[in-house]
Amino acid sequence: MRVENTKLKNRLSEHPKGRDWRKSIYKKNRNCNRARPIFVEGFTGKLLLIHGTGDDNVHYQGAERLINELIKHNKQFKFMAYPNRAHRTSSGKNTMLHSHAMQVEFFERHLLNR
């Protein structure tokens, strides 16, 4: 988008949907991308973790950090990684069917005690 009018250009860059909104959000929240502690010591219950390795919304390295913490604290969990799938993990033939079947089976086994 090319904007010739300087006033309009300035307003667009301030607007959340303007051209520079991601940069301004990053500058305000730059500490959010630094490593944060993950607290799993008090975790109880069953955990099913599903992640697309191509997710650019929740990066895969975050899942790896969580997995390492769960292992460190001897917390049992089930994990399924979908290669090259994005945040919704719905791309690829039968991916959604596979994911939903796995979730139903997990819920029936652990939540309904079947």
DAJOWO-V159184 format. One record per pair of residues at least 24 apart in sequence whose C-alpha atoms are under 10 Angstrom apart, sorted by the first residue. I is the first residue (numbers start at 1). J is the second residue. D is the distance in Angstrom with one decimal. If there is no record, write none. Layout:
# DAJOWO-V159184
i: (I/I)
j: (J/J)
d: (D/D)
This chain:
# DAJOWO-V159184
i: (35/35/36/36/37/37/37/38/38/38/38/38/38/39/39/39/39/40/40/40/40/40/40/40/40/41/41/41/41/41/41/42/42/43/43/43/44/44/45/45/45/45/45/46/46/46/46/46/46/46/46/47/47/47/47/47/47/47/48/48/48/48/48/48/48/48/48/49/49/49/49/49/49/50/50/50/50/50/50/50/50/50/50/51/51/51/51/51/51/51/51/51/51/51/52/52/52/52/52/52/52/52/52/52/52/52/53/53/53/53/53/53/53/53/54/54/54/54/54/54/54/54/55/55/55/55/55/55/55/55/56/56/56/57/57/57/58/58/59/59/78)
j: (62/65/62/65/65/66/69/62/65/66/68/69/70/66/69/70/73/66/69/70/71/72/73/74/75/69/70/72/73/74/75/73/75/70/73/75/75/76/75/76/77/110/111/75/76/77/78/106/107/110/111/75/76/77/78/79/106/110/76/77/78/79/80/102/103/106/107/77/78/79/80/81/103/78/79/80/81/82/87/89/99/102/103/79/80/81/82/83/84/85/86/87/88/89/80/81/82/83/84/85/86/87/88/89/90/91/81/82/83/84/85/86/87/89/81/82/83/84/85/86/87/89/82/83/84/85/86/87/88/89/85/86/87/86/87/88/86/87/86/87/106)
d: (9.1/9.3/9.9/9.8/9.4/9.6/9.4/9.8/8.0/6.7/9.9/7.0/9.3/9.0/7.9/9.1/9.8/8.4/6.9/6.5/9.8/9.4/7.3/9.7/8.0/8.8/8.3/9.4/6.3/9.1/8.4/9.5/9.8/9.1/9.5/7.8/8.1/9.4/9.2/8.9/9.1/8.9/9.7/9.1/7.4/6.4/8.2/9.0/9.5/6.9/8.6/9.0/7.5/4.9/6.2/8.3/9.1/9.4/9.6/6.0/4.8/5.9/8.0/9.3/7.9/7.5/9.2/7.4/6.1/4.7/6.3/8.3/9.9/8.5/5.9/4.9/5.9/7.7/10.0/8.8/8.3/9.9/9.3/8.1/6.5/5.0/6.2/8.7/9.9/8.1/8.4/7.5/8.8/7.5/8.6/5.7/4.6/6.0/6.3/4.5/5.3/6.1/7.7/5.7/9.3/9.9/6.5/6.0/5.2/5.2/5.9/7.0/8.7/9.1/9.9/8.3/6.9/4.4/5.0/4.9/7.6/8.9/9.7/9.6/7.7/6.4/4.0/4.7/8.2/8.3/9.7/6.8/7.0/8.1/6.3/9.8/9.1/7.0/9.7/9.0/9.0)
